[in-house]
Amino acid sequence: MSPNTIIAAAIRREREQAQLTLSALAARAGLAKSTLSQLEAGKGNPNVETLWAIANALGVPFSSLFESASSHGALIRAREGVSLGSGQSAFETVLLDKSPPDRRRDLYRVLLKPGSVRRSDPHPRGTVEHAFLCRGRVRLGPPENAAEIFPGDYYRYSGDVAHCYEALDGDALLLLVMDSPR
């Protein structure tokens, strides 16, 4: 199943479960109805911001938009996975694992390119982000507590306030875990 097919089915499933029309969801997410229709048809090329807007409008975790049948084991090689870019910066993320139903924890591999800052709106109340830098040098976190981290460094910060990610020297590879209360 292609990434667009998985995302299309998940958006449609979550929209129908929320008993929303295409028009109602598009309005809540601040998107054109035609854009949402294209995504549900598997013909769009969504970026991170678009999918976050849809997930927030539906009141579901971002990772819900990547759900498909899966087994307990998974191997995702370094250049594999459903990759999403940003419309505002050189930011690329791959959802590596989503939280099981009894927990809220999502795991991402994030590739940051230098020269732009990825600004993130606050996630739901109580969200904490855990960042582990694999390669490069990055500044991240809430602006008032942004930290510069190096390979092997771990940084935990509040994800329920505005925060940002910035590669400082060349490409950076980051492992990001988002924890949210149930």
The 8 nearest C-alpha neighbors of each residue, nearest first, counted from 0:
[[1, 4, 5, 2, 3, 67, 6, 68],
 [2, 0, 4, 3, 5, 81, 6, 41],
 [1, 3, 5, 4, 81, 6, 0, 65],
 [4, 2, 41, 6, 1, 5, 7, 42],
 [3, 5, 7, 1, 41, 2, 6, 8],
 [6, 4, 2, 8, 3, 7, 65, 9],
 [5, 7, 9, 3, 64, 4, 8, 65],
 [8, 6, 39, 41, 4, 10, 9, 5],
 [7, 9, 11, 5, 6, 10, 12, 4],
 [8, 10, 64, 12, 6, 11, 7, 13],
 [11, 9, 13, 7, 12, 8, 14, 64],
 [10, 12, 14, 8, 9, 13, 39, 15],
 [13, 11, 9, 15, 10, 14, 8, 16],
 [12, 14, 16, 10, 15, 11, 9, 17],
 [15, 13, 17, 11, 16, 19, 12, 10],
 [14, 16, 18, 12, 17, 13, 19, 11],
 [15, 17, 13, 18, 14, 12, 19, 11],
 [16, 18, 14, 15, 19, 13, 57, 12],
 [19, 17, 15, 16, 14, 20, 13, 23],
 [20, 18, 14, 17, 23, 15, 24, 21],
 [19, 21, 23, 22, 24, 18, 14, 15],
 [20, 22, 24, 23, 25, 32, 19, 35],
 [23, 21, 25, 20, 24, 32, 26, 19],
 [22, 24, 20, 26, 25, 21, 19, 27],
 [23, 25, 27, 21, 26, 22, 28, 19],
 [24, 26, 30, 22, 28, 32, 23, 27],
 [25, 27, 29, 23, 24, 28, 22, 30],
 [28, 26, 24, 56, 25, 29, 23, 30],
 [27, 29, 52, 56, 25, 53, 26, 30],
 [30, 28, 26, 27, 25, 31, 52, 24],
 [31, 29, 25, 28, 26, 32, 34, 35],
 [30, 32, 34, 33, 25, 35, 29, 26],
 [31, 33, 35, 25, 34, 22, 36, 30],
 [32, 34, 36, 31, 35, 37, 30, 25],
 [35, 33, 37, 31, 36, 32, 38, 30],
 [34, 36, 38, 32, 37, 33, 39, 25],
 [35, 37, 33, 39, 34, 38, 32, 40],
 [38, 36, 40, 34, 43, 42, 35, 39],
 [37, 39, 43, 35, 41, 40, 36, 7],
 [40, 38, 7, 36, 41, 37, 11, 35],
 [39, 41, 37, 38, 42, 7, 36, 43],
 [42, 40, 7, 38, 3, 4, 39, 43],
 [43, 41, 37, 40, 38, 44, 3, 39],
 [44, 42, 38, 37, 41, 45, 34, 3],
 [43, 45, 46, 42, 38, 3, 41, 37],
 [46, 44, 43, 49, 50, 47, 38, 83],
 [45, 47, 84, 85, 49, 83, 48, 86],
 [46, 48, 85, 50, 49, 83, 84, 51],
 [47, 49, 51, 50, 46, 52, 85, 86],
 [50, 48, 52, 46, 51, 47, 45, 53],
 [49, 51, 53, 47, 52, 48, 54, 46],
 [50, 52, 54, 48, 53, 49, 55, 61],
 [53, 51, 28, 49, 55, 50, 54, 56],
 [52, 54, 50, 56, 28, 51, 55, 57],
 [55, 53, 51, 57, 59, 61, 56, 52],
 [54, 56, 58, 52, 57, 53, 51, 59],
 [57, 55, 53, 28, 27, 54, 58, 52],
 [56, 58, 54, 55, 59, 53, 14, 17],
 [57, 59, 55, 56, 54, 60, 53, 17],
 [60, 58, 54, 57, 55, 61, 63, 56],
 [59, 61, 62, 63, 54, 58, 55, 64],
 [62, 60, 54, 63, 64, 51, 59, 50],
 [61, 63, 64, 60, 65, 97, 105, 66],
 [64, 62, 65, 66, 61, 60, 59, 9],
 [63, 65, 9, 62, 6, 66, 61, 10],
 [66, 64, 63, 62, 6, 5, 9, 67],
 [67, 65, 63, 64, 9, 5, 68, 62],
 [66, 68, 69, 5, 65, 9, 8, 6],
 [67, 69, 66, 70, 5, 65, 71, 0],
 [70, 68, 67, 71, 72, 73, 66, 96],
 [69, 71, 72, 68, 73, 67, 74, 96],
 [70, 72, 73, 69, 68, 74, 99, 96],
 [73, 71, 70, 74, 69, 75, 96, 95],
 [74, 72, 75, 71, 70, 69, 96, 95],
 [73, 75, 76, 72, 95, 79, 77, 80],
 [76, 74, 79, 80, 73, 77, 95, 78],
 [75, 77, 79, 78, 74, 80, 73, 95],
 [78, 76, 79, 75, 80, 108, 74, 93],
 [77, 79, 76, 80, 75, 82, 81, 93],
 [80, 78, 76, 77, 75, 81, 82, 93],
 [81, 79, 82, 93, 75, 78, 95, 94],
 [80, 82, 93, 2, 83, 94, 79, 92],
 [81, 83, 93, 92, 80, 91, 84, 94],
 [84, 82, 92, 91, 46, 47, 93, 81],
 [85, 83, 91, 46, 90, 47, 92, 86],
 [84, 86, 47, 46, 87, 90, 88, 48],
 [85, 87, 88, 46, 84, 48, 47, 89],
 [86, 88, 85, 117, 89, 116, 90, 115],
 [87, 89, 115, 117, 90, 85, 116, 86],
 [90, 88, 112, 115, 111, 85, 91, 113],
 [91, 89, 111, 85, 88, 84, 110, 112],
 [92, 90, 84, 110, 83, 109, 111, 85],
 [91, 93, 109, 83, 82, 108, 110, 107],
 [94, 92, 82, 108, 107, 81, 95, 80],
 [93, 95, 107, 96, 106, 108, 92, 81],
 [96, 94, 107, 106, 93, 108, 97, 80],
 [97, 95, 106, 94, 105, 98, 107, 62],
 [98, 96, 105, 62, 106, 104, 99, 95],
 [97, 99, 104, 103, 105, 102, 100, 96],
 [98, 100, 102, 101, 97, 103, 104, 105],
 [101, 99, 102, 98, 103, 97, 181, 104],
 [100, 102, 99, 103, 181, 98, 104, 180],
 [103, 101, 99, 100, 98, 104, 181, 180],
 [104, 102, 98, 179, 178, 181, 180, 105],
 [103, 105, 98, 178, 177, 102, 97, 179],
 [104, 106, 97, 177, 98, 176, 96, 107],
 [105, 107, 176, 96, 95, 175, 94, 97],
 [108, 106, 94, 175, 95, 93, 174, 109],
 [107, 109, 174, 93, 92, 173, 175, 94],
 [110, 108, 92, 173, 91, 172, 107, 174],
 [111, 109, 172, 91, 171, 90, 92, 173],
 [112, 110, 90, 171, 166, 170, 89, 91],
 [111, 113, 170, 89, 166, 169, 90, 171],
 [114, 112, 166, 169, 167, 115, 170, 168],
 [113, 115, 112, 116, 166, 89, 167, 165],
 [116, 114, 88, 113, 89, 165, 117, 112],
 [115, 117, 165, 164, 88, 118, 163, 114],
 [118, 116, 164, 163, 88, 165, 119, 90],
 [117, 119, 163, 162, 116, 164, 120, 161],
 [120, 118, 162, 163, 161, 121, 117, 164],
 [119, 121, 161, 122, 118, 162, 160, 159],
 [122, 120, 160, 159, 161, 158, 119, 123],
 [121, 123, 159, 158, 126, 120, 124, 160],
 [124, 122, 159, 126, 125, 121, 179, 158],
 [125, 123, 159, 126, 122, 179, 121, 180],
 [124, 126, 179, 159, 180, 123, 127, 157],
 [127, 125, 179, 158, 159, 178, 124, 123],
 [126, 128, 157, 158, 178, 156, 177, 125],
 [129, 127, 177, 158, 156, 176, 155, 157],
 [128, 130, 155, 176, 175, 154, 177, 127],
 [131, 129, 175, 154, 153, 174, 155, 128],
 [130, 132, 153, 174, 152, 173, 133, 175],
 [133, 131, 173, 150, 151, 152, 134, 174],
 [132, 134, 150, 172, 173, 151, 131, 174],
 [135, 133, 172, 150, 171, 132, 136, 173],
 [136, 134, 171, 170, 150, 168, 149, 172],
 [135, 137, 149, 167, 168, 148, 166, 171],
 [138, 136, 166, 148, 167, 165, 147, 139],
 [137, 139, 147, 165, 146, 164, 145, 148],
 [140, 138, 164, 145, 163, 146, 165, 137],
 [139, 141, 145, 162, 163, 156, 144, 142],
 [140, 142, 162, 144, 145, 143, 161, 163],
 [143, 141, 145, 144, 162, 140, 163, 161],
 [142, 144, 141, 145, 140, 162, 146, 161],
 [145, 143, 141, 142, 140, 146, 156, 139],
 [146, 144, 140, 142, 139, 141, 143, 138],
 [145, 147, 138, 139, 148, 144, 140, 154],
 [148, 146, 138, 137, 139, 145, 149, 136],
 [147, 149, 137, 152, 136, 146, 138, 132],
 [148, 150, 136, 152, 151, 132, 135, 137],
 [151, 149, 132, 133, 134, 152, 135, 136],
 [150, 152, 132, 133, 149, 131, 153, 134],
 [153, 151, 149, 150, 132, 148, 131, 154],
 [152, 154, 131, 130, 151, 132, 155, 129],
 [153, 155, 130, 129, 156, 131, 152, 148],
 [156, 154, 129, 128, 130, 153, 127, 157],
 [157, 155, 128, 127, 140, 158, 154, 129],
 [158, 156, 127, 159, 128, 160, 126, 155],
 [157, 159, 127, 126, 160, 128, 122, 121],
 [160, 158, 121, 122, 124, 126, 157, 123],
 [161, 159, 121, 158, 162, 157, 141, 120],
 [160, 162, 121, 120, 119, 141, 159, 158],
 [163, 161, 141, 140, 119, 118, 142, 160],
 [162, 164, 118, 139, 117, 140, 119, 141],
 [163, 165, 139, 117, 116, 138, 118, 140],
 [164, 166, 116, 138, 137, 167, 139, 117],
 [167, 165, 137, 113, 111, 112, 171, 136],
 [166, 168, 137, 136, 113, 165, 169, 138],
 [169, 167, 136, 166, 135, 113, 170, 171],
 [170, 168, 113, 112, 171, 167, 135, 166],
 [169, 171, 112, 111, 135, 113, 166, 168],
 [170, 172, 135, 111, 134, 110, 166, 136],
 [173, 171, 110, 134, 133, 109, 132, 111],
 [172, 174, 132, 109, 133, 131, 108, 175],
 [173, 175, 108, 131, 130, 107, 109, 132],
 [176, 174, 130, 107, 129, 106, 173, 108],
 [175, 177, 106, 129, 105, 128, 107, 178],
 [176, 178, 128, 105, 104, 127, 129, 106],
 [179, 177, 104, 127, 126, 103, 128, 176],
 [180, 178, 126, 103, 125, 104, 181, 127],
 [179, 181, 125, 103, 126, 178, 102, 124],
 [180, 103, 179, 102, 101, 100, 178, 125]]
